[in-house]
Amino acid sequence: MTLKTTGTAASNGIGIAPAYIVDKPDLSFEKRRISDPFAEIQRFKNALLAISNDLRAIKKAATKKLSKDELAIFDVHIEILDDPEMFNQVVTRIRSQRINAETAFEEVITRVIHEFESMTGNKYMQERATDFASIRDQVLAKLEGKQLPNLQTLDHPVIVVAHMIGPSDTSPMNAKYVKGIVTEVGGRTSHAAIMARSLQIPAIVGCKKIAHQVKNGERMIVDGFSGTAIVEPIAQQVEHYQQLASQYAAEKLQWAKLVDSPSVTKDGQQLTISANIGSSNDIPAAVNNGADEIGLFRTEFLYMKSEHLPTEEEQLRAYQDAVESLRGKALVVRTLDIGGDKPLTFMPLPHELNPFLGYRAIRISLDRPSMFRTQLRALIRASQFGQINIMFPMITTLEELRSAKKIYYEEREKLRQDYPHVGANIKLGIMIEVPLAALYAERLAKEVDFFSIGTNDLIQYCFAADRGNAAVSYLYQPLNPPFLKLIDHIIKSGHQHNTTVAMCGEMAGDRLALPLLMGMGLDEYSMSATSILRTRSMMRNLDIKECQQLYHEAVTKCETANQVHDLVENWLKANN
């Protein structure tokens, strides 16, 4: 019987093959009292060391196949295994309670997993729970003398179906045989998703209960575009998806030819397609995918990975490395954007019932000017090595913006005593992600060189819906007509004062949103690296005047997001 289910589309492509269920062994154990804590601690230590060595070996073997960014995934797991705080907590429990290593370890790591899972407002942090869950399984299996599934042994085409898979699973597997991946947990920034995209394997994550709904050997289709999985498809479905797979293969060959091409419209207008990144490790992927520049550099990850407040020199090195590797392309850096949903180990923040409406982003920076000045000084100094533009997040009022600018100019003048012309080419901008800032865009535009619309937060603030909450996910509606009008207002407000308007939220890489945004006159589109060439190709086939007409029709004739969706979908088919 045919079964159709959906999850989150994590890696583009179509996969058709028999299902291969990743069966995890029973890792349950009994809590035991032990008589020799030293021996038990040594047993735990040996298990961690063995797994760490295994991961290092797998990483070394994958060096030629994976990028620096993808290889860094292994470092995350190795860091967890080598974490002295976690080790000491387990050791303390073994010594004080005289319990077996399995019990002590699971108590410690389960608490960490729950902490990350509770960060519902931050997908990136929430998905880190899967890293710790993967380590939990590996350690328990090693302690219990059990063998976890080894995807390296695959010798025929399959669709890998699992509750969860980690980098140690995905890296050794042969993309020749793995035609698709479907997991029950995870999101687009989970390591399973990242690795799948790097290996160009179609993938769906967050497909609940799929491992219990399919049997080994049953034929499956994985649609990595829509997030649809089909078990035991009928002949017509197979034929349809085979055609889609062939079309996609041909499209990719054409997209690859556009890596060094300009981002121009059908009628010859030059636009900018840039990349969103979290660290300098992401730049090679952005450049290789033809990014015109980096439209969003999320500096919070530099802080979140550190055990102390990064110094001016540490930040300088990070920003310098990033801008130098771009070889003349601009780097737009967002100042620290942390809050209750993005905790820092070295700087505890107060618990908030709703961190998205609380103490975060520019509010923290202005409240802690010493920290803010350190970051700004590092950015200004780094601008000597390439084009750096600075962007302030979550600006709500004119007073906030002016306060941030005042601090920036003060630090620039101090630096010019030693570096006379430093910061001369820096442009200042703000994120438009708060509804009040969007409504006040015309006035704010007089104060800055550029806007960048953060649609992820702007949508959730406008719709009063947490995008991380599945119960209200239906309210994530970038194509809603009133919301489209708000975006149009921001763009027009910016252009009235010669302020460049970019977009760095998910909407910028949405194929249905693209013609609407072009019709509004958006200048720059910043997205994940893997979406750049597809967007550039699509852009080259779209005429601005026709897009303007489409936008007008969308906001005058449509009343719902679904109506806009259907309008644009039909329009694209008619104009293809």
C-alpha positions in Angstrom: 0.0 0.0 0.0 1.3 3.4 -1.0 2.2 5.8 1.9 2.9 9.5 1.4 4.4 11.5 4.2 6.2 14.8 4.6 9.1 16.4 6.6 11.5 19.3 6.1 13.2 19.5 2.7 16.9 19.4 3.6 18.8 18.7 0.4 17.6 19.1 -3.1 17.2 16.2 -5.5 15.1 13.1 -6.2 16.0 9.7 -4.9 14.3 6.4 -5.9 15.6 3.1 -4.3 14.7 0.4 -1.7 14.6 1.5 1.9 17.4 0.7 4.2 16.4 1.0 7.9 19.2 2.0 10.2 18.4 -0.2 13.2 20.0 0.9 16.3 20.8 -1.8 18.9 19.0 -1.8 22.2 21.1 0.6 24.3 19.1 0.2 27.5 21.1 -0.8 30.6 20.6 -1.4 34.3 21.7 1.0 37.0 24.4 -0.8 39.0 26.3 -0.1 42.1 30.1 -0.5 41.6 32.9 -1.3 44.1 35.8 0.1 42.2 35.2 3.7 41.1 38.7 4.1 39.7 38.2 1.1 37.3 34.8 2.4 36.3 36.2 5.9 35.5 38.9 4.3 33.5 36.4 2.3 31.5 34.5 5.5 30.8 37.7 7.3 29.8 38.7 4.5 27.5 35.3 4.6 25.7 35.5 8.3 25.1 39.1 8.0 23.8 38.2 5.1 21.5 35.3 7.0 19.9 37.3 10.2 19.6 40.1 8.3 17.8 37.5 6.7 15.5 36.1 10.1 14.6 39.6 11.5 13.9 40.3 8.6 11.7 37.0 9.0 9.8 37.7 12.7 9.4 41.2 12.1 8.1 39.8 9.6 5.5 37.2 12.2 4.4 39.7 15.1 4.0 39.8 14.9 0.2 36.0 14.4 -0.1 34.7 17.1 2.2 35.2 20.8 2.5 36.8 22.5 5.5 33.3 23.5 6.8 32.0 19.9 6.5 35.1 18.5 8.2 34.5 20.9 11.1 31.4 18.9 11.9 33.6 16.1 13.2 35.4 18.6 15.4 32.1 19.5 17.1 31.6 15.8 18.1 35.3 15.4 19.1 35.0 18.6 21.3 32.0 17.1 23.0 33.9 13.9 23.7 36.9 15.9 25.0 34.9 18.3 27.0 36.5 18.3 30.5 33.3 19.7 32.2 31.2 16.9 30.9 33.9 14.3 31.9 34.2 15.8 35.4 30.5 15.7 36.0 30.3 12.0 35.1 33.4 11.2 37.2 31.9 13.1 40.1 28.7 11.0 39.9 30.7 7.7 39.6 32.8 8.6 42.7 30.1 10.1 44.9 27.2 7.7 44.1 29.3 4.7 43.2 27.2 4.0 40.1 28.2 2.5 36.7 29.5 4.8 34.0 26.4 4.2 31.8 24.1 5.6 34.4 26.3 8.6 35.3 27.0 9.5 31.7 23.3 9.3 30.6 22.2 11.5 33.5 24.7 14.2 32.5 24.2 14.1 28.7 20.4 13.8 28.9 20.2 17.1 30.9 22.3 18.8 28.1 20.1 17.3 25.4 17.0 18.6 27.1 18.5 22.1 27.5 19.1 22.3 23.7 15.7 20.8 22.9 14.0 23.5 24.9 15.5 26.3 22.8 12.4 26.3 20.6 13.0 29.8 19.2 16.4 29.0 17.8 16.5 26.2 15.3 20.3 26.1 15.1 20.7 25.6 18.8 17.8 23.3 19.1 19.3 21.1 16.4 22.6 20.8 18.4 20.6 18.4 20.6 21.1 15.8 17.8 24.8 16.1 18.1 24.7 15.2 21.8 22.2 12.5 21.2 24.5 10.9 18.6 27.4 11.0 21.1 25.2 9.5 23.7 24.4 6.5 21.5 28.1 6.1 20.5 29.3 6.1 24.1 26.6 3.8 25.4 27.2 1.4 22.6 30.9 1.4 23.3 30.4 0.9 27.1 27.9 -1.9 26.4 30.0 -3.6 23.8 27.4 -3.2 21.1 27.8 -2.3 17.4 26.1 0.7 15.8 25.0 0.4 12.2 27.8 0.9 9.6 26.7 2.6 6.4 30.1 2.1 4.9 29.2 -1.5 4.2 26.4 -0.6 1.7 27.0 -2.2 -1.7 23.7 -1.4 -3.5 21.4 1.6 -4.1 19.3 2.5 -1.0 17.3 5.2 0.7 18.7 5.4 4.2 15.9 5.7 6.8 16.8 6.5 10.4 15.6 8.2 13.5 18.8 10.2 13.5 22.2 10.0 11.8 25.5 11.8 12.7 28.6 12.7 10.8 30.3 9.4 11.6 27.4 7.8 9.7 27.1 10.1 6.7 30.8 10.7 6.0 31.9 7.1 5.2 28.9 6.2 3.2 29.2 6.0 -0.6 27.0 8.6 -2.4 27.1 6.1 -5.3 24.7 3.8 -3.3 22.9 6.3 -1.0 20.2 7.7 -3.2 18.4 9.5 -0.4 18.2 10.1 3.3 15.1 10.4 5.5 15.4 11.0 9.3 12.7 11.4 12.0 14.5 14.3 13.7 16.6 17.3 12.7 16.2 20.5 10.6 18.0 22.2 7.7 21.0 23.2 9.9 21.4 19.7 11.5 24.6 17.9 10.6 22.6 15.2 8.7 21.2 18.0 6.5 24.6 19.7 6.0 26.4 16.5 5.1 23.6 15.5 2.7 23.9 18.8 0.9 27.7 18.5 0.7 27.4 15.0 -0.7 24.5 16.1 -3.0 22.2 13.4 -1.6 18.5 14.2 -1.6 17.3 14.4 2.0 14.3 15.0 4.2 14.6 15.6 8.0 11.9 15.8 10.7 9.8 13.1 9.0 8.1 11.8 12.2 7.7 8.1 12.7 9.0 7.2 9.2 11.4 4.6 10.5 8.3 2.7 11.9 6.2 3.1 8.8 8.5 1.6 6.2 10.1 -1.9 6.0 13.5 -2.8 4.7 13.5 -3.3 0.9 10.3 -1.4 0.3 10.6 1.0 -2.6 10.8 4.6 -1.7 10.9 8.0 -3.4 12.6 11.0 -1.7 11.6 14.4 -3.0 14.3 16.7 -1.5 12.6 19.8 -3.0 9.2 19.5 -1.3 10.1 17.3 1.7 7.8 14.5 0.4 8.6 10.8 0.9 6.5 8.1 -0.8 6.7 4.4 0.3 5.7 1.8 -2.3 4.8 4.3 -5.0 2.7 3.3 -8.0 4.2 3.2 -11.5 2.9 6.6 -12.5 4.5 8.2 -9.4 7.9 6.5 -10.2 7.7 7.7 -13.8 6.9 11.3 -12.7 9.8 11.5 -10.3 12.2 9.9 -12.7 11.4 12.7 -15.1 11.9 15.3 -12.4 15.3 13.7 -11.5 16.4 14.0 -15.2 15.2 17.6 -15.4 17.1 18.5 -12.2 20.3 16.9 -13.4 20.1 18.9 -16.6 19.4 22.1 -14.7 22.4 21.6 -12.4 24.7 21.3 -15.4 23.3 24.6 -16.7 23.5 26.4 -13.3 27.2 25.4 -13.0 28.0 27.5 -16.0 26.8 30.6 -14.1 29.3 30.6 -11.3 31.3 33.5 -12.7 28.3 35.2 -14.4 26.8 38.5 -13.2 23.4 38.4 -11.5 21.3 40.1 -14.2 17.6 40.1 -15.1 16.2 39.2 -18.5 16.0 42.9 -19.4 19.6 43.6 -18.4 19.2 45.0 -14.9 22.1 44.2 -12.5 21.2 42.9 -9.1 23.2 41.2 -6.3 23.0 37.7 -5.0 24.9 37.1 -1.8 25.4 34.4 0.8 24.5 34.1 4.5 27.4 32.6 6.5 28.2 31.7 10.2 32.0 31.8 10.0 34.9 32.1 7.6 34.7 28.3 7.1 31.5 28.9 5.1 33.1 31.3 2.6 34.6 28.7 0.2 31.1 27.2 -0.4 29.7 30.7 -1.0 32.5 31.6 -3.5 32.3 28.2 -5.2 28.6 28.8 -5.7 29.1 32.2 -7.3 28.1 34.6 -4.5 28.5 38.2 -5.5 29.4 39.1 -1.8 28.6 38.0 1.7 25.3 39.6 2.7 25.2 38.3 6.3 28.0 37.2 8.5 26.5 36.0 11.8 29.2 37.0 14.4 27.3 35.4 17.3 28.8 32.0 16.5 32.3 33.4 17.1 31.1 34.2 20.6 29.1 31.1 21.2 32.0 28.8 20.3 34.3 30.6 22.8 34.6 30.0 26.6 35.4 33.7 27.1 34.4 37.1 25.7 36.5 37.2 22.4 39.2 39.8 22.6 39.7 42.6 20.1 42.6 40.8 18.6 40.8 37.4 18.4 37.9 39.1 16.6 40.2 41.0 14.3 41.8 37.8 13.1 38.4 36.2 12.4 37.1 39.2 10.5 40.4 39.7 8.6 40.5 36.0 7.6 36.9 36.3 6.3 37.3 39.5 4.3 40.8 38.5 2.8 39.4 35.2 1.6 36.7 37.1 -0.4 39.4 38.7 -2.6 37.6 42.0 -3.1 34.0 41.0 -2.5 32.2 42.8 0.2 31.5 41.3 3.6 28.4 42.5 5.5 28.9 41.8 9.2 26.0 41.7 11.7 27.1 42.9 15.1 26.4 40.5 18.0 22.9 39.1 17.9 22.4 37.1 21.0 19.6 36.7 23.5 17.8 34.2 25.7 17.6 31.9 22.7 21.3 32.1 22.0 23.1 31.8 25.4 26.8 32.4 26.0 28.5 30.2 28.5 30.7 33.1 29.8 27.9 35.6 30.0 24.7 34.2 31.6 21.6 36.1 30.6 18.4 36.4 32.7 15.7 33.8 32.0 12.9 35.3 30.0 9.4 34.0 29.3 9.7 35.3 25.7 13.3 35.9 24.7 12.3 37.1 21.3 10.6 40.1 22.9 13.3 40.7 25.5 16.9 41.4 26.2 18.7 40.7 22.9 20.8 41.9 19.9 21.4 45.7 19.8 19.7 46.0 23.2 22.5 44.0 24.8 25.2 45.8 22.8 24.0 49.2 23.9 23.6 48.0 27.5 27.1 46.6 27.5 29.0 49.3 25.6 32.5 47.9 26.5 31.7 44.7 24.7 30.1 46.5 21.8 33.1 48.9 21.4 35.5 45.9 21.3 33.6 44.4 18.4 33.3 47.6 16.5 37.1 48.4 16.9 37.9 44.9 15.6 35.6 45.4 12.6 37.0 48.9 11.8 40.6 47.6 11.9 39.7 44.6 9.8 38.3 47.0 7.1 41.9 47.8 6.1 42.0 44.3 4.5 38.9 44.5 2.4 35.4 45.9 2.1 33.6 45.4 5.4 30.1 46.9 6.0 28.6 46.9 9.5 24.9 46.0 10.2 23.1 46.6 13.5 20.4 43.9 14.4 17.0 44.5 15.8 16.9 48.2 15.6 13.5 49.4 16.8 13.8 53.1 17.4 15.7 56.0 16.0 17.3 56.6 19.4 18.8 53.0 19.3 20.2 53.6 15.9 21.7 56.9 16.8 23.2 55.5 20.0 24.9 52.7 18.0 26.2 55.1 15.4 27.6 57.4 18.1 29.6 54.6 19.6 30.8 53.5 16.2 32.0 57.0 15.2 33.7 57.4 18.6 35.7 54.3 18.2 36.6 55.1 14.6 38.0 58.5 15.6 40.0 56.9 18.4 41.5 54.4 16.0 42.3 57.1 13.4 44.9 58.5 15.8 47.0 55.5 14.9 45.4 54.6 11.6 44.5 57.9 9.9 42.1 56.6 7.2 40.8 53.5 8.8 37.1 52.8 8.2 36.8 55.2 5.4 35.0 52.7 3.1 32.7 51.2 5.7 29.0 51.4 5.1 26.6 51.3 8.0 23.2 49.5 7.8 20.5 48.0 9.9 18.4 44.9 10.0 14.7 45.6 9.4 13.1 42.8 11.4 10.8 44.7 13.9 7.4 45.9 12.6 7.9 49.4 14.1 11.2 49.8 12.2 9.5 48.6 9.0 6.8 51.2 9.4 9.4 53.9 10.2 11.7 52.8 7.4 11.4 56.1 5.5 12.9 58.0 8.5 15.5 55.4 9.3 16.7 55.3 5.7 18.0 58.9 6.2 20.5 57.6 8.8 22.1 54.6 7.1 23.6 53.4 3.8 21.6 50.2 3.6 18.8 48.1 4.9 18.7 44.3 5.2 15.3 42.8 5.7 15.4 39.9 8.1 12.2 38.2 7.1 12.5 35.2 9.5 11.9 37.5 12.5 9.8 40.1 10.8 7.3 37.4 9.8 7.1 36.0 13.3 6.7 39.4 14.8 4.0 40.5 12.3 2.1 37.3 12.7 2.7 36.9 16.4 3.8 33.3 15.7 7.0 31.6 16.9 8.4 30.0 13.7 9.9 27.2 15.9 6.5 26.2 17.2 5.0 23.5 15.0 1.5 24.3 16.2 1.5 27.7 14.6 3.9 27.0 11.7 0.9 27.6 9.3 1.3 31.3 10.1 4.7 31.5 8.5 3.4 33.2 5.4 5.9 35.3 3.5 3.5 35.5 0.6 0.6 37.0 2.6 -0.6 40.1 0.7 -0.4 42.6 3.6 3.1 41.3 4.4 4.1 41.8 0.8 2.9 45.4 1.0 5.0 45.9 4.1 8.1 44.6 2.3 7.3 46.9 -0.6 7.0 49.9 1.8 10.5 49.1 3.2 12.0 49.0 -0.3 10.4 52.2 -1.5 11.3 54.0 1.7 14.9 53.0 1.3 15.1 54.0 -2.3 13.6 57.5 -1.6 16.9 58.2 0.3 19.3 56.3 -2.0 19.5 53.5 0.6 20.3 50.1 -0.8 17.7 47.5 0.3 18.8 43.8 0.8 17.0 40.8 2.2 18.8 38.1 4.2 15.9 36.0 5.5 14.7 32.7 4.1 12.3 34.6 1.8 15.3 35.9 -0.3 15.9 32.3 -1.6 12.3 31.4 -2.1 11.6 30.7 -5.8 8.0 31.9 -5.5 9.0 35.1 -3.7 11.7 36.0 -6.2 9.6 37.5 -9.0 7.5 39.4 -6.4 10.7 40.9 -4.8 12.1 41.8 -8.2 8.8 43.5 -9.0 9.1 45.5 -5.8 12.7 46.6 -6.7 14.7 44.7 -4.1 18.4 45.3 -4.7 20.2 42.4 -3.1 19.2 38.8 -2.3 21.2 37.1 0.5 20.7 33.3 1.0 22.3 30.0 1.6 25.1 29.2 -0.8 23.3 26.2 -2.3 20.5 28.4 -3.5 22.6 31.0 -5.3 23.0 29.4 -8.8 19.4 28.3 -8.9 18.3 31.9 -8.1 20.7 33.4 -10.6 19.4 31.2 -13.3 15.8 32.0 -12.5 16.6 35.7 -12.3 18.1 35.7 -15.9 14.7 34.6 -17.2 12.6 37.2 -15.5 11.8 40.7 -16.8 11.4 43.5 -14.2 8.4 45.1 -15.8 6.6 41.8 -15.9 7.5 41.1 -12.3 6.1 44.5 -11.4 2.8 43.6 -13.0 2.8 40.3 -11.2 3.4 42.0 -7.8 0.5 44.5 -8.5 -1.8 41.6 -9.3 -0.7 39.7 -6.2 -1.5 42.5 -3.7 -4.7 43.8 -5.5 -6.4 40.6 -6.5 -5.3 38.1 -3.9 -6.5 38.0 -0.3 -4.6 35.1 1.1 -1.0 33.6 1.0 -2.4 30.5 -0.8 -3.9 32.6 -3.5 -0.6 34.4 -4.1 1.2 31.0 -4.1 -1.1 29.7 -6.8 -0.9 32.9 -8.8 2.9 32.9 -8.9 3.2 29.2 -9.5 0.9 29.5 -12.5 2.6 32.6 -13.7 6.0 30.9 -13.6 4.7 27.9 -15.6 3.2 30.2 -18.2 6.4 32.2 -18.5 8.9 29.3 -18.4 
